[in-house]
């Protein structure tokens, strides 16, 4: 069951700015998606496939976790099972 707020956030806008102010269109072309898809991912309205997420990270030359962060408030306070 999904909550109203997404638990996945990203730093795509910051990474684009840090990479010579890359446009959404430039990123989209390098990743193989539309500019609208990049916009929706950046705004947190759409979660990309794993393949697209890895492609985005590769464009910026950073680990996946530097682009996307997952925060599940429902489980973050519980201990991991042993």
mmCIF file as gemmi writes it, N, C-alpha and C atoms, coordinates in Angstrom:
data_model
loop_
_atom_site.group_PDB
_atom_site.id
_atom_site.type_symbol
_atom_site.label_atom_id
_atom_site.label_alt_id
_atom_site.label_comp_id
_atom_site.label_asym_id
_atom_site.label_entity_id
_atom_site.label_seq_id
_atom_site.pdbx_PDB_ins_code
_atom_site.Cartn_x
_atom_site.Cartn_y
_atom_site.Cartn_z
_atom_site.occupancy
_atom_site.B_iso_or_equiv
_atom_site.pdbx_formal_charge
_atom_site.auth_seq_id
_atom_site.auth_asym_id
_atom_site.pdbx_PDB_model_num
ATOM 1 N N . UNK Axp A 1 ? 0.838 -1.183 0 1 0 ? 1 A 1
ATOM 2 C CA . UNK Axp A 1 ? 0 0 0 1 0 ? 1 A 1
ATOM 3 C C . UNK Axp A 1 ? 0.877 1.238 0 1 0 ? 1 A 1
ATOM 4 N N . UNK Axp A 2 ? 0.585 2.197 -0.856 1 0 ? 2 A 1
ATOM 5 C CA . UNK Axp A 2 ? 1.426 3.376 -0.959 1 0 ? 2 A 1
ATOM 6 C C . UNK Axp A 2 ? 0.795 4.542 -0.227 1 0 ? 2 A 1
ATOM 7 N N . UNK Axp A 3 ? 1.652 5.343 0.429 1 0 ? 3 A 1
ATOM 8 C CA . UNK Axp A 3 ? 1.182 6.541 1.104 1 0 ? 3 A 1
ATOM 9 C C . UNK Axp A 3 ? 1.048 7.669 0.109 1 0 ? 3 A 1
ATOM 10 N N . UNK Axp A 4 ? 0.578 8.818 0.597 1 0 ? 4 A 1
ATOM 11 C CA . UNK Axp A 4 ? 0.376 9.946 -0.307 1 0 ? 4 A 1
ATOM 12 C C . UNK Axp A 4 ? 1.691 10.615 -0.693 1 0 ? 4 A 1
ATOM 13 N N . UNK Axp A 5 ? 2.706 10.531 0.162 1 0 ? 5 A 1
ATOM 14 C CA . UNK Axp A 5 ? 3.997 11.14 -0.15 1 0 ? 5 A 1
ATOM 15 C C . UNK Axp A 5 ? 4.968 10.07 -0.616 1 0 ? 5 A 1
ATOM 16 N N . UNK Axp A 6 ? 5.732 10.395 -1.624 1 0 ? 6 A 1
ATOM 17 C CA . UNK Axp A 6 ? 6.705 9.44 -2.125 1 0 ? 6 A 1
ATOM 18 C C . UNK Axp A 6 ? 7.878 9.339 -1.167 1 0 ? 6 A 1
ATOM 19 N N . UNK Axp A 7 ? 8.395 8.142 -1.011 1 0 ? 7 A 1
ATOM 20 C CA . UNK Axp A 7 ? 9.53 7.928 -0.118 1 0 ? 7 A 1
ATOM 21 C C . UNK Axp A 7 ? 10.842 8.067 -0.881 1 0 ? 7 A 1
ATOM 22 N N . UNK Axp A 8 ? 10.759 8.224 -2.206 1 0 ? 8 A 1
ATOM 23 C CA . UNK Axp A 8 ? 11.963 8.357 -3.018 1 0 ? 8 A 1
ATOM 24 C C . UNK Axp A 8 ? 12.146 9.815 -3.409 1 0 ? 8 A 1
ATOM 25 N N . UNK Axp A 9 ? 13.308 10.348 -3.088 1 0 ? 9 A 1
ATOM 26 C CA . UNK Axp A 9 ? 13.644 11.703 -3.491 1 0 ? 9 A 1
ATOM 27 C C . UNK Axp A 9 ? 14.869 11.624 -4.392 1 0 ? 9 A 1
ATOM 28 N N . UNK Axp A 10 ? 15.187 12.732 -5.053 1 0 ? 10 A 1
ATOM 29 C CA . UNK Axp A 10 ? 16.355 12.714 -5.922 1 0 ? 10 A 1
ATOM 30 C C . UNK Axp A 10 ? 17.03 14.071 -5.951 1 0 ? 10 A 1
ATOM 31 N N . UNK Axp A 11 ? 18.25 14.063 -6.443 1 0 ? 11 A 1
ATOM 32 C CA . UNK Axp A 11 ? 19.055 15.284 -6.547 1 0 ? 11 A 1
ATOM 33 C C . UNK Axp A 11 ? 19.386 15.597 -8.01 1 0 ? 11 A 1
ATOM 34 N N . UNK Axp A 12 ? 18.506 15.221 -8.915 1 0 ? 12 A 1
ATOM 35 C CA . UNK Axp A 12 ? 18.781 15.408 -10.339 1 0 ? 12 A 1
ATOM 36 C C . UNK Axp A 12 ? 18.959 16.883 -10.676 1 0 ? 12 A 1
ATOM 37 N N . UNK Axp A 13 ? 18.098 17.731 -10.15 1 0 ? 13 A 1
ATOM 38 C CA . UNK Axp A 13 ? 18.209 19.158 -10.483 1 0 ? 13 A 1
ATOM 39 C C . UNK Axp A 13 ? 19.572 19.706 -10.054 1 0 ? 13 A 1
ATOM 40 N N . UNK Axp A 14 ? 20.001 19.369 -8.84 1 0 ? 14 A 1
ATOM 41 C CA . UNK Axp A 14 ? 21.3 19.82 -8.337 1 0 ? 14 A 1
ATOM 42 C C . UNK Axp A 14 ? 22.43 19.252 -9.194 1 0 ? 14 A 1
ATOM 43 N N . UNK Axp A 15 ? 22.343 17.977 -9.539 1 0 ? 15 A 1
ATOM 44 C CA . UNK Axp A 15 ? 23.379 17.353 -10.358 1 0 ? 15 A 1
ATOM 45 C C . UNK Axp A 15 ? 23.449 17.986 -11.748 1 0 ? 15 A 1
ATOM 46 N N . UNK Axp A 16 ? 22.289 18.303 -12.326 1 0 ? 16 A 1
ATOM 47 C CA . UNK Axp A 16 ? 22.287 18.962 -13.634 1 0 ? 16 A 1
ATOM 48 C C . UNK Axp A 16 ? 22.977 20.323 -13.536 1 0 ? 16 A 1
ATOM 49 N N . UNK Axp A 17 ? 22.65 21.065 -12.492 1 0 ? 17 A 1
ATOM 50 C CA . UNK Axp A 17 ? 23.25 22.387 -12.306 1 0 ? 17 A 1
ATOM 51 C C . UNK Axp A 17 ? 24.766 22.266 -12.14 1 0 ? 17 A 1
ATOM 52 N N . UNK Axp A 18 ? 25.194 21.279 -11.371 1 0 ? 18 A 1
ATOM 53 C CA . UNK Axp A 18 ? 26.623 21.077 -11.116 1 0 ? 18 A 1
ATOM 54 C C . UNK Axp A 18 ? 27.377 20.57 -12.346 1 0 ? 18 A 1
ATOM 55 N N . UNK Axp A 19 ? 26.673 20.035 -13.32 1 0 ? 19 A 1
ATOM 56 C CA . UNK Axp A 19 ? 27.293 19.543 -14.553 1 0 ? 19 A 1
ATOM 57 C C . UNK Axp A 19 ? 27.045 20.547 -15.677 1 0 ? 19 A 1
ATOM 58 N N . UNK Axp A 20 ? 27.641 21.715 -15.523 1 0 ? 20 A 1
ATOM 59 C CA . UNK Axp A 20 ? 27.555 22.782 -16.526 1 0 ? 20 A 1
ATOM 60 C C . UNK Axp A 20 ? 26.118 23.152 -16.875 1 0 ? 20 A 1
ATOM 61 N N . UNK Axp A 21 ? 25.25 23.14 -15.86 1 0 ? 21 A 1
ATOM 62 C CA . UNK Axp A 21 ? 23.847 23.523 -16.038 1 0 ? 21 A 1
ATOM 63 C C . UNK Axp A 21 ? 23.191 22.762 -17.187 1 0 ? 21 A 1
ATOM 64 N N . UNK Axp A 22 ? 23.402 21.449 -17.171 1 0 ? 22 A 1
ATOM 65 C CA . UNK Axp A 22 ? 22.795 20.554 -18.166 1 0 ? 22 A 1
ATOM 66 C C . UNK Axp A 22 ? 21.276 20.744 -18.152 1 0 ? 22 A 1
ATOM 67 N N . UNK Axp A 23 ? 20.684 20.813 -19.333 1 0 ? 23 A 1
ATOM 68 C CA . UNK Axp A 23 ? 19.229 20.957 -19.402 1 0 ? 23 A 1
ATOM 69 C C . UNK Axp A 23 ? 18.552 19.602 -19.236 1 0 ? 23 A 1
ATOM 70 N N . UNK Axp A 24 ? 17.256 19.646 -18.945 1 0 ? 24 A 1
ATOM 71 C CA . UNK Axp A 24 ? 16.488 18.403 -18.88 1 0 ? 24 A 1
ATOM 72 C C . UNK Axp A 24 ? 16.534 17.702 -20.227 1 0 ? 24 A 1
ATOM 73 N N . UNK Axp A 25 ? 16.5 18.458 -21.308 1 0 ? 25 A 1
ATOM 74 C CA . UNK Axp A 25 ? 16.533 17.881 -22.647 1 0 ? 25 A 1
ATOM 75 C C . UNK Axp A 25 ? 17.857 17.153 -22.888 1 0 ? 25 A 1
ATOM 76 N N . UNK Axp A 26 ? 18.968 17.769 -22.491 1 0 ? 26 A 1
ATOM 77 C CA . UNK Axp A 26 ? 20.274 17.127 -22.672 1 0 ? 26 A 1
ATOM 78 C C . UNK Axp A 26 ? 20.356 15.831 -21.879 1 0 ? 26 A 1
ATOM 79 N N . UNK Axp A 27 ? 19.88 15.867 -20.639 1 0 ? 27 A 1
ATOM 80 C CA . UNK Axp A 27 ? 19.888 14.649 -19.823 1 0 ? 27 A 1
ATOM 81 C C . UNK Axp A 27 ? 19.001 13.586 -20.455 1 0 ? 27 A 1
ATOM 82 N N . UNK Axp A 28 ? 17.83 13.988 -20.893 1 0 ? 28 A 1
ATOM 83 C CA . UNK Axp A 28 ? 16.889 13.043 -21.512 1 0 ? 28 A 1
ATOM 84 C C . UNK Axp A 28 ? 17.519 12.347 -22.712 1 0 ? 28 A 1
ATOM 85 N N . UNK Axp A 29 ? 18.197 13.112 -23.561 1 0 ? 29 A 1
ATOM 86 C CA . UNK Axp A 29 ? 18.827 12.533 -24.751 1 0 ? 29 A 1
ATOM 87 C C . UNK Axp A 29 ? 19.931 11.55 -24.377 1 0 ? 29 A 1
ATOM 88 N N . UNK Axp A 30 ? 20.681 11.864 -23.34 1 0 ? 30 A 1
ATOM 89 C CA . UNK Axp A 30 ? 21.779 10.979 -22.93 1 0 ? 30 A 1
ATOM 90 C C . UNK Axp A 30 ? 21.264 9.707 -22.261 1 0 ? 30 A 1
ATOM 91 N N . UNK Axp A 31 ? 20.099 9.802 -21.622 1 0 ? 31 A 1
ATOM 92 C CA . UNK Axp A 31 ? 19.535 8.654 -20.913 1 0 ? 31 A 1
ATOM 93 C C . UNK Axp A 31 ? 18.636 7.824 -21.833 1 0 ? 31 A 1
ATOM 94 N N . UNK Axp A 32 ? 18.051 8.46 -22.843 1 0 ? 32 A 1
ATOM 95 C CA . UNK Axp A 32 ? 17.164 7.749 -23.764 1 0 ? 32 A 1
ATOM 96 C C . UNK Axp A 32 ? 15.706 7.81 -23.368 1 0 ? 32 A 1
ATOM 97 N N . UNK Axp A 33 ? 15.309 8.925 -22.746 1 0 ? 33 A 1
ATOM 98 C CA . UNK Axp A 33 ? 13.908 9.152 -22.371 1 0 ? 33 A 1
ATOM 99 C C . UNK Axp A 33 ? 13.51 10.534 -22.874 1 0 ? 33 A 1
ATOM 100 N N . UNK Axp A 34 ? 12.25 10.907 -22.66 1 0 ? 34 A 1
ATOM 101 C CA . UNK Axp A 34 ? 11.801 12.24 -23.083 1 0 ? 34 A 1
ATOM 102 C C . UNK Axp A 34 ? 12.12 13.27 -21.999 1 0 ? 34 A 1
ATOM 103 N N . UNK Axp A 35 ? 12.119 14.544 -22.403 1 0 ? 35 A 1
ATOM 104 C CA . UNK Axp A 35 ? 12.331 15.62 -21.437 1 0 ? 35 A 1
ATOM 105 C C . UNK Axp A 35 ? 11.216 15.606 -20.395 1 0 ? 35 A 1
ATOM 106 N N . UNK Axp A 36 ? 9.993 15.277 -20.828 1 0 ? 36 A 1
ATOM 107 C CA . UNK Axp A 36 ? 8.864 15.217 -19.895 1 0 ? 36 A 1
ATOM 108 C C . UNK Axp A 36 ? 9.085 14.15 -18.829 1 0 ? 36 A 1
ATOM 109 N N . UNK Axp A 37 ? 9.706 13.044 -19.216 1 0 ? 37 A 1
ATOM 110 C CA . UNK Axp A 37 ? 10.006 11.984 -18.248 1 0 ? 37 A 1
ATOM 111 C C . UNK Axp A 37 ? 11.031 12.478 -17.231 1 0 ? 37 A 1
ATOM 112 N N . UNK Axp A 38 ? 12.083 13.147 -17.707 1 0 ? 38 A 1
ATOM 113 C CA . UNK Axp A 38 ? 13.085 13.695 -16.788 1 0 ? 38 A 1
ATOM 114 C C . UNK Axp A 38 ? 12.425 14.679 -15.83 1 0 ? 38 A 1
ATOM 115 N N . UNK Axp A 39 ? 11.546 15.531 -16.356 1 0 ? 39 A 1
ATOM 116 C CA . UNK Axp A 39 ? 10.856 16.509 -15.513 1 0 ? 39 A 1
ATOM 117 C C . UNK Axp A 39 ? 10.029 15.816 -14.433 1 0 ? 39 A 1
ATOM 118 N N . UNK Axp A 40 ? 9.264 14.796 -14.82 1 0 ? 40 A 1
ATOM 119 C CA . UNK Axp A 40 ? 8.409 14.085 -13.865 1 0 ? 40 A 1
ATOM 120 C C . UNK Axp A 40 ? 9.247 13.372 -12.798 1 0 ? 40 A 1
ATOM 121 N N . UNK Axp A 41 ? 10.375 12.782 -13.201 1 0 ? 41 A 1
ATOM 122 C CA . UNK Axp A 41 ? 11.258 12.119 -12.236 1 0 ? 41 A 1
ATOM 123 C C . UNK Axp A 41 ? 11.831 13.157 -11.271 1 0 ? 41 A 1
ATOM 124 N N . UNK Axp A 42 ? 12.306 14.264 -11.836 1 0 ? 42 A 1
ATOM 125 C CA . UNK Axp A 42 ? 12.918 15.322 -11.036 1 0 ? 42 A 1
ATOM 126 C C . UNK Axp A 42 ? 11.941 15.873 -9.997 1 0 ? 42 A 1
ATOM 127 N N . UNK Axp A 43 ? 10.676 15.999 -10.374 1 0 ? 43 A 1
ATOM 128 C CA . UNK Axp A 43 ? 9.656 16.533 -9.474 1 0 ? 43 A 1
ATOM 129 C C . UNK Axp A 43 ? 9.122 15.487 -8.493 1 0 ? 43 A 1
ATOM 130 N N . UNK Axp A 44 ? 9.57 14.241 -8.631 1 0 ? 44 A 1
ATOM 131 C CA . UNK Axp A 44 ? 9.101 13.19 -7.736 1 0 ? 44 A 1
ATOM 132 C C . UNK Axp A 44 ? 7.712 12.689 -8.069 1 0 ? 44 A 1
ATOM 133 N N . UNK Axp A 45 ? 7.24 12.969 -9.286 1 0 ? 45 A 1
ATOM 134 C CA . UNK Axp A 45 ? 5.91 12.52 -9.699 1 0 ? 45 A 1
ATOM 135 C C . UNK Axp A 45 ? 5.95 11.159 -10.366 1 0 ? 45 A 1
ATOM 136 N N . UNK Axp A 46 ? 7.164 10.698 -10.68 1 0 ? 46 A 1
ATOM 137 C CA . UNK Axp A 46 ? 7.32 9.428 -11.392 1 0 ? 46 A 1
ATOM 138 C C . UNK Axp A 46 ? 8.618 8.777 -10.928 1 0 ? 46 A 1
ATOM 139 N N . UNK Axp A 47 ? 8.55 7.498 -10.621 1 0 ? 47 A 1
ATOM 140 C CA . UNK Axp A 47 ? 9.753 6.751 -10.252 1 0 ? 47 A 1
ATOM 141 C C . UNK Axp A 47 ? 10.253 5.997 -11.474 1 0 ? 47 A 1
ATOM 142 N N . UNK Axp A 48 ? 11.497 6.226 -11.852 1 0 ? 48 A 1
ATOM 143 C CA . UNK Axp A 48 ? 12.016 5.572 -13.055 1 0 ? 48 A 1
ATOM 144 C C . UNK Axp A 48 ? 12.253 4.085 -12.833 1 0 ? 48 A 1
ATOM 145 N N . UNK Axp A 49 ? 12.377 3.355 -13.928 1 0 ? 49 A 1
ATOM 146 C CA . UNK Axp A 49 ? 12.773 1.958 -13.835 1 0 ? 49 A 1
ATOM 147 C C . UNK Axp A 49 ? 14.2 1.909 -13.291 1 0 ? 49 A 1
ATOM 148 N N . UNK Axp A 50 ? 14.61 0.766 -12.81 1 0 ? 50 A 1
ATOM 149 C CA . UNK Axp A 50 ? 15.989 0.622 -12.337 1 0 ? 50 A 1
ATOM 150 C C . UNK Axp A 50 ? 16.977 0.93 -13.447 1 0 ? 50 A 1
ATOM 151 N N . UNK Axp A 51 ? 16.679 0.474 -14.646 1 0 ? 51 A 1
ATOM 152 C CA . UNK Axp A 51 ? 17.575 0.71 -15.777 1 0 ? 51 A 1
ATOM 153 C C . UNK Axp A 51 ? 17.77 2.206 -16.014 1 0 ? 51 A 1
ATOM 154 N N . UNK Axp A 52 ? 16.672 2.966 -16.039 1 0 ? 52 A 1
ATOM 155 C CA . UNK Axp A 52 ? 16.766 4.407 -16.259 1 0 ? 52 A 1
ATOM 156 C C . UNK Axp A 52 ? 17.474 5.083 -15.091 1 0 ? 52 A 1
ATOM 157 N N . UNK Axp A 53 ? 17.195 4.642 -13.877 1 0 ? 53 A 1
ATOM 158 C CA . UNK Axp A 53 ? 17.865 5.219 -12.703 1 0 ? 53 A 1
ATOM 159 C C . UNK Axp A 53 ? 19.38 5.03 -12.797 1 0 ? 53 A 1
ATOM 160 N N . UNK Axp A 54 ? 19.816 3.838 -13.18 1 0 ? 54 A 1
ATOM 161 C CA . UNK Axp A 54 ? 21.256 3.592 -13.333 1 0 ? 54 A 1
ATOM 162 C C . UNK Axp A 54 ? 21.849 4.42 -14.466 1 0 ? 54 A 1
ATOM 163 N N . UNK Axp A 55 ? 21.088 4.58 -15.548 1 0 ? 55 A 1
ATOM 164 C CA . UNK Axp A 55 ? 21.585 5.398 -16.665 1 0 ? 55 A 1
ATOM 165 C C . UNK Axp A 55 ? 21.785 6.852 -16.233 1 0 ? 55 A 1
ATOM 166 N N . UNK Axp A 56 ? 20.836 7.366 -15.451 1 0 ? 56 A 1
ATOM 167 C CA . UNK Axp A 56 ? 20.952 8.748 -14.955 1 0 ? 56 A 1
ATOM 168 C C . UNK Axp A 56 ? 22.207 8.881 -14.102 1 0 ? 56 A 1
ATOM 169 N N . UNK Axp A 57 ? 22.4 7.946 -13.181 1 0 ? 57 A 1
ATOM 170 C CA . UNK Axp A 57 ? 23.591 7.989 -12.317 1 0 ? 57 A 1
ATOM 171 C C . UNK Axp A 57 ? 24.863 7.922 -13.15 1 0 ? 57 A 1
ATOM 172 N N . UNK Axp A 58 ? 24.862 7.088 -14.181 1 0 ? 58 A 1
ATOM 173 C CA . UNK Axp A 58 ? 26.04 6.937 -15.038 1 0 ? 58 A 1
ATOM 174 C C . UNK Axp A 58 ? 26.356 8.231 -15.779 1 0 ? 58 A 1
ATOM 175 N N . UNK Axp A 59 ? 25.334 8.942 -16.244 1 0 ? 59 A 1
ATOM 176 C CA . UNK Axp A 59 ? 25.554 10.22 -16.937 1 0 ? 59 A 1
ATOM 177 C C . UNK Axp A 59 ? 26.318 11.181 -16.026 1 0 ? 59 A 1
ATOM 178 N N . UNK Axp A 60 ? 25.963 11.185 -14.74 1 0 ? 60 A 1
ATOM 179 C CA . UNK Axp A 60 ? 26.612 12.098 -13.803 1 0 ? 60 A 1
ATOM 180 C C . UNK Axp A 60 ? 27.89 11.52 -13.198 1 0 ? 60 A 1
ATOM 181 N N . UNK Axp A 61 ? 28.141 10.238 -13.447 1 0 ? 61 A 1
ATOM 182 C CA . UNK Axp A 61 ? 29.349 9.605 -12.93 1 0 ? 61 A 1
ATOM 183 C C . UNK Axp A 61 ? 29.352 9.443 -11.422 1 0 ? 61 A 1
ATOM 184 N N . UNK Axp A 62 ? 28.161 9.19 -10.87 1 0 ? 62 A 1
ATOM 185 C CA . UNK Axp A 62 ? 28.034 9.031 -9.412 1 0 ? 62 A 1
ATOM 186 C C . UNK Axp A 62 ? 27.273 7.745 -9.098 1 0 ? 62 A 1
ATOM 187 N N . UNK Axp A 63 ? 27.387 7.241 -7.865 1 0 ? 63 A 1
ATOM 188 C CA . UNK Axp A 63 ? 26.614 6.061 -7.466 1 0 ? 63 A 1
ATOM 189 C C . UNK Axp A 63 ? 25.113 6.364 -7.469 1 0 ? 63 A 1
ATOM 190 N N . UNK Axp A 64 ? 24.317 5.347 -7.676 1 0 ? 64 A 1
ATOM 191 C CA . UNK Axp A 64 ? 22.863 5.482 -7.687 1 0 ? 64 A 1
ATOM 192 C C . UNK Axp A 64 ? 22.35 6.204 -6.445 1 0 ? 64 A 1
ATOM 193 N N . UNK Axp A 65 ? 22.922 5.879 -5.289 1 0 ? 65 A 1
ATOM 194 C CA . UNK Axp A 65 ? 22.473 6.459 -4.023 1 0 ? 65 A 1
ATOM 195 C C . UNK Axp A 65 ? 22.752 7.959 -3.926 1 0 ? 65 A 1
ATOM 196 N N . UNK Axp A 66 ? 23.617 8.467 -4.787 1 0 ? 66 A 1
ATOM 197 C CA . UNK Axp A 66 ? 23.875 9.904 -4.782 1 0 ? 66 A 1
ATOM 198 C C . UNK Axp A 66 ? 22.812 10.653 -5.587 1 0 ? 66 A 1
ATOM 199 N N . UNK Axp A 67 ? 22.117 9.928 -6.471 1 0 ? 67 A 1
ATOM 200 C CA . UNK Axp A 67 ? 21.053 10.53 -7.275 1 0 ? 67 A 1
ATOM 201 C C . UNK Axp A 67 ? 19.703 10.345 -6.59 1 0 ? 67 A 1
ATOM 202 N N . UNK Axp A 68 ? 19.438 9.126 -6.143 1 0 ? 68 A 1
ATOM 203 C CA . UNK Axp A 68 ? 18.14 8.789 -5.543 1 0 ? 68 A 1
ATOM 204 C C . UNK Axp A 68 ? 18.312 8.379 -4.09 1 0 ? 68 A 1
ATOM 205 N N . UNK Axp A 69 ? 17.387 8.851 -3.244 1 0 ? 69 A 1
ATOM 206 C CA . UNK Axp A 69 ? 17.389 8.485 -1.839 1 0 ? 69 A 1
ATOM 207 C C . UNK Axp A 69 ? 16.022 7.889 -1.502 1 0 ? 69 A 1
ATOM 208 N N . UNK Axp A 70 ? 16.063 6.842 -0.682 1 0 ? 70 A 1
ATOM 209 C CA . UNK Axp A 70 ? 14.828 6.188 -0.263 1 0 ? 70 A 1
ATOM 210 C C . UNK Axp A 70 ? 14.681 6.34 1.234 1 0 ? 70 A 1
ATOM 211 N N . UNK Axp A 71 ? 13.574 6.931 1.658 1 0 ? 71 A 1
ATOM 212 C CA . UNK Axp A 71 ? 13.321 7.126 3.076 1 0 ? 71 A 1
ATOM 213 C C . UNK Axp A 71 ? 11.95 6.554 3.4 1 0 ? 71 A 1
ATOM 214 N N . UNK Axp A 72 ? 11.958 5.394 4.019 1 0 ? 72 A 1
ATOM 215 C CA . UNK Axp A 72 ? 10.704 4.762 4.398 1 0 ? 72 A 1
ATOM 216 C C . UNK Axp A 72 ? 10.47 5.025 5.88 1 0 ? 72 A 1
ATOM 217 N N . UNK Axp A 73 ? 9.695 6.036 6.193 1 0 ? 73 A 1
ATOM 218 C CA . UNK Axp A 73 ? 9.452 6.433 7.581 1 0 ? 73 A 1
ATOM 219 C C . UNK Axp A 73 ? 8.766 5.33 8.372 1 0 ? 73 A 1
ATOM 220 N N . UNK Axp A 74 ? 8.052 4.449 7.667 1 0 ? 74 A 1
ATOM 221 C CA . UNK Axp A 74 ? 7.333 3.385 8.376 1 0 ? 74 A 1
ATOM 222 C C . UNK Axp A 74 ? 8.273 2.359 8.975 1 0 ? 74 A 1
ATOM 223 N N . UNK Axp A 75 ? 9.456 2.172 8.384 1 0 ? 75 A 1
ATOM 224 C CA . UNK Axp A 75 ? 10.353 1.14 8.889 1 0 ? 75 A 1
ATOM 225 C C . UNK Axp A 75 ? 11.666 1.689 9.431 1 0 ? 75 A 1
ATOM 226 N N . UNK Axp A 76 ? 11.927 2.981 9.261 1 0 ? 76 A 1
ATOM 227 C CA . UNK Axp A 76 ? 13.231 3.523 9.642 1 0 ? 76 A 1
ATOM 228 C C . UNK Axp A 76 ? 13.484 3.467 11.147 1 0 ? 76 A 1
ATOM 229 N N . UNK Axp A 77 ? 12.437 3.378 11.957 1 0 ? 77 A 1
ATOM 230 C CA . UNK Axp A 77 ? 12.628 3.33 13.407 1 0 ? 77 A 1
ATOM 231 C C . UNK Axp A 77 ? 12.617 1.923 13.979 1 0 ? 77 A 1
ATOM 232 N N . UNK Axp A 78 ? 12.409 0.926 13.098 1 0 ? 78 A 1
ATOM 233 C CA . UNK Axp A 78 ? 12.387 -0.454 13.569 1 0 ? 78 A 1
ATOM 234 C C . UNK Axp A 78 ? 13.751 -1.094 13.34 1 0 ? 78 A 1
ATOM 235 N N . UNK Axp A 79 ? 14.073 -2.053 14.186 1 0 ? 79 A 1
ATOM 236 C CA . UNK Axp A 79 ? 15.333 -2.772 14.008 1 0 ? 79 A 1
ATOM 237 C C . UNK Axp A 79 ? 15.198 -3.769 12.875 1 0 ? 79 A 1
ATOM 238 N N . UNK Axp A 80 ? 16.299 -4.024 12.211 1 0 ? 80 A 1
ATOM 239 C CA . UNK Axp A 80 ? 16.329 -5.023 11.158 1 0 ? 80 A 1
ATOM 240 C C . UNK Axp A 80 ? 16.198 -6.409 11.78 1 0 ? 80 A 1
ATOM 241 N N . UNK Axp A 81 ? 15.489 -7.33 11.128 1 0 ? 81 A 1
ATOM 242 C CA . UNK Axp A 81 ? 15.403 -8.701 11.648 1 0 ? 81 A 1
ATOM 243 C C . UNK Axp A 81 ? 16.766 -9.375 11.585 1 0 ? 81 A 1
ATOM 244 N N . UNK Axp A 82 ? 17.007 -10.288 12.515 1 0 ? 82 A 1
ATOM 245 C CA . UNK Axp A 82 ? 18.302 -10.978 12.564 1 0 ? 82 A 1
ATOM 246 C C . UNK Axp A 82 ? 18.197 -12.355 11.953 1 0 ? 82 A 1
